[in-house]
Amino acid sequence: MTPALSSPGLPVPVDRVRMIRRSMRCFVFGLMGVIPLLGLGPACLALLLRRELAEETGESSQLTVANISSAAAFFLAVILLAGGQDGLVLALGFLLAALQGGLLFGQYRRTEPLEWNPARHLVWWGAGLAYGGLILSALVILLNIGSWLRGIQS
Protein backbone atom coordinates (compact mmCIF):
# COMPACT_ATOMS: atom_id res chain seq x y z
CA MET A 1 0.00 0.00 0.00
CA THR A 2 1.44 3.34 -0.98
CA PRO A 3 1.49 6.22 1.50
CA ALA A 4 -0.36 8.53 -0.94
CA LEU A 5 -3.43 6.27 -1.01
CA SER A 6 -3.53 5.70 2.73
CA SER A 7 -3.50 9.36 3.83
CA PRO A 8 -7.01 10.73 4.48
CA GLY A 9 -6.18 14.32 3.44
CA LEU A 10 -5.62 13.59 -0.25
CA PRO A 11 -8.62 13.43 -2.60
CA VAL A 12 -9.44 10.14 -4.25
CA PRO A 13 -8.72 10.21 -8.00
CA VAL A 14 -11.84 10.10 -10.17
CA ASP A 15 -12.05 7.99 -13.31
CA ARG A 16 -13.19 10.62 -15.83
CA VAL A 17 -14.23 8.13 -18.51
CA ARG A 18 -16.46 6.30 -16.04
CA MET A 19 -17.91 9.62 -14.84
CA ILE A 20 -18.70 10.75 -18.41
CA ARG A 21 -20.32 7.41 -19.23
CA ARG A 22 -22.43 7.55 -16.08
CA SER A 23 -23.43 11.12 -16.95
CA MET A 24 -24.58 9.99 -20.40
CA ARG A 25 -26.42 7.06 -18.83
CA CYS A 26 -28.18 9.50 -16.47
CA PHE A 27 -29.33 11.54 -19.48
CA VAL A 28 -30.60 8.45 -21.32
CA PHE A 29 -32.47 7.24 -18.23
CA GLY A 30 -33.96 10.73 -17.91
CA LEU A 31 -35.14 10.59 -21.54
CA MET A 32 -36.74 7.20 -20.94
CA GLY A 33 -38.22 8.53 -17.70
CA VAL A 34 -40.31 11.13 -19.55
CA ILE A 35 -42.67 8.38 -20.74
CA PRO A 36 -45.58 8.41 -18.26
CA LEU A 37 -45.89 5.27 -16.11
CA LEU A 38 -43.48 3.16 -18.19
CA GLY A 39 -40.63 5.49 -17.36
CA LEU A 40 -40.95 5.36 -13.57
CA GLY A 41 -38.03 2.96 -13.17
CA PRO A 42 -35.62 4.79 -15.47
CA ALA A 43 -36.58 8.13 -13.88
CA CYS A 44 -35.69 6.81 -10.44
CA LEU A 45 -32.41 5.43 -11.82
CA ALA A 46 -31.59 8.81 -13.37
CA LEU A 47 -32.13 10.57 -10.05
CA LEU A 48 -30.07 7.95 -8.25
CA LEU A 49 -27.23 8.37 -10.75
CA ARG A 50 -27.43 12.14 -10.37
CA ARG A 51 -27.03 11.83 -6.61
CA GLU A 52 -24.09 9.40 -6.93
CA LEU A 53 -22.34 11.63 -9.48
CA ALA A 54 -22.89 14.67 -7.28
CA GLU A 55 -21.22 12.85 -4.39
CA GLU A 56 -18.29 11.81 -6.61
CA THR A 57 -17.67 15.32 -7.87
CA GLY A 58 -18.25 17.05 -4.53
CA GLU A 59 -21.35 18.88 -5.77
CA SER A 60 -24.36 19.47 -3.56
CA SER A 61 -26.88 16.68 -4.01
CA GLN A 62 -29.61 18.29 -1.92
CA LEU A 63 -32.78 19.14 -3.82
CA THR A 64 -34.80 19.96 -0.72
CA VAL A 65 -36.85 22.80 -2.23
CA ALA A 66 -37.72 20.67 -5.27
CA ASN A 67 -38.80 17.75 -3.09
CA ILE A 68 -40.86 19.94 -0.75
CA SER A 69 -42.61 21.62 -3.68
CA SER A 70 -43.39 18.20 -5.18
CA ALA A 71 -44.91 16.94 -1.92
CA ALA A 72 -46.96 20.13 -1.45
CA ALA A 73 -48.22 19.97 -5.05
CA PHE A 74 -49.20 16.31 -4.61
CA PHE A 75 -51.28 17.04 -1.50
CA LEU A 76 -52.86 20.05 -3.18
CA ALA A 77 -53.69 17.90 -6.22
CA VAL A 78 -55.37 15.29 -4.02
CA ILE A 79 -57.47 18.02 -2.37
CA LEU A 80 -58.40 19.46 -5.78
CA LEU A 81 -59.36 16.01 -7.07
CA ALA A 82 -61.59 15.49 -4.06
CA GLY A 83 -63.38 18.70 -5.08
CA GLY A 84 -63.67 17.56 -8.72
CA GLN A 85 -61.27 20.16 -10.13
CA ASP A 86 -59.45 18.11 -12.80
CA GLY A 87 -58.51 21.16 -14.83
CA LEU A 88 -56.80 22.77 -11.86
CA VAL A 89 -54.88 19.57 -11.18
CA LEU A 90 -53.61 19.60 -14.77
CA ALA A 91 -52.64 23.27 -14.48
CA LEU A 92 -50.92 22.51 -11.18
CA GLY A 93 -48.90 19.78 -12.90
CA PHE A 94 -47.66 22.16 -15.58
CA LEU A 95 -46.90 24.81 -12.97
CA LEU A 96 -44.95 22.27 -10.90
CA ALA A 97 -42.96 21.17 -13.96
CA ALA A 98 -42.02 24.78 -14.71
CA LEU A 99 -41.10 25.38 -11.07
CA GLN A 100 -38.97 22.23 -10.93
CA GLY A 101 -37.18 23.22 -14.14
CA GLY A 102 -36.47 26.68 -12.77
CA LEU A 103 -35.19 25.31 -9.47
CA LEU A 104 -32.93 22.78 -11.17
CA PHE A 105 -31.54 25.37 -13.59
CA GLY A 106 -30.90 27.80 -10.75
CA GLN A 107 -29.02 25.19 -8.73
CA TYR A 108 -27.05 24.14 -11.82
CA ARG A 109 -25.86 27.71 -12.34
CA ARG A 110 -25.18 28.41 -8.65
CA THR A 111 -23.12 25.34 -7.81
CA GLU A 112 -19.72 24.41 -9.09
CA PRO A 113 -18.39 20.90 -8.41
CA LEU A 114 -14.99 20.33 -6.84
CA GLU A 115 -14.15 17.71 -9.46
CA TRP A 116 -14.56 18.74 -13.10
CA ASN A 117 -17.14 16.75 -15.07
CA PRO A 118 -17.27 17.66 -18.78
CA ALA A 119 -20.69 15.98 -19.10
CA ARG A 120 -22.21 17.72 -16.08
CA HIS A 121 -24.94 19.28 -18.21
CA LEU A 122 -26.13 15.81 -19.23
CA VAL A 123 -26.60 14.88 -15.58
CA TRP A 124 -28.74 17.94 -14.96
CA TRP A 125 -30.76 17.42 -18.15
CA GLY A 126 -31.31 13.80 -17.14
CA ALA A 127 -32.48 14.82 -13.67
CA GLY A 128 -34.79 17.49 -15.12
CA LEU A 129 -36.31 15.05 -17.59
CA ALA A 130 -36.71 12.46 -14.83
CA TYR A 131 -38.54 14.97 -12.63
CA GLY A 132 -40.75 15.88 -15.60
CA GLY A 133 -41.54 12.22 -16.19
CA LEU A 134 -42.39 11.67 -12.54
CA ILE A 135 -44.72 14.67 -12.63
CA LEU A 136 -46.42 13.36 -15.80
CA SER A 137 -46.82 9.91 -14.26
CA ALA A 138 -48.29 11.39 -11.09
CA LEU A 139 -50.73 13.46 -13.18
CA VAL A 140 -51.85 10.42 -15.15
CA ILE A 141 -52.35 8.39 -11.98
CA LEU A 142 -54.15 11.16 -10.10
CA LEU A 143 -56.47 12.03 -13.00
CA ASN A 144 -57.33 8.36 -13.52
CA ILE A 145 -58.07 7.94 -9.83
CA GLY A 146 -60.25 11.06 -9.93
CA SER A 147 -62.26 9.83 -12.92
CA TRP A 148 -62.57 6.38 -11.35
CA LEU A 149 -63.91 7.88 -8.09
CA ARG A 150 -66.42 10.00 -10.01
CA GLY A 151 -67.53 6.87 -11.88
CA ILE A 152 -68.16 5.08 -8.59
CA GLN A 153 -70.14 8.01 -7.18
CA SER A 154 -72.41 8.21 -10.26
Buried (B, 14 or more C-beta within 10 A) or exposed (E): EEEEEEEEEEEEEBEEEEBBEBBBBBBBBBBBBBBBEEBBEBBBBBBEBBBBBBEBBBBEBEBEEBEEBBEEBBEBBEEBBEEEBBEBBBEBBEEBBEBBBEBBEEBBEEBEBEBEBEBBEBBBBBBBBBBBBBBBBBBEEBBEEBEEEEEEEE
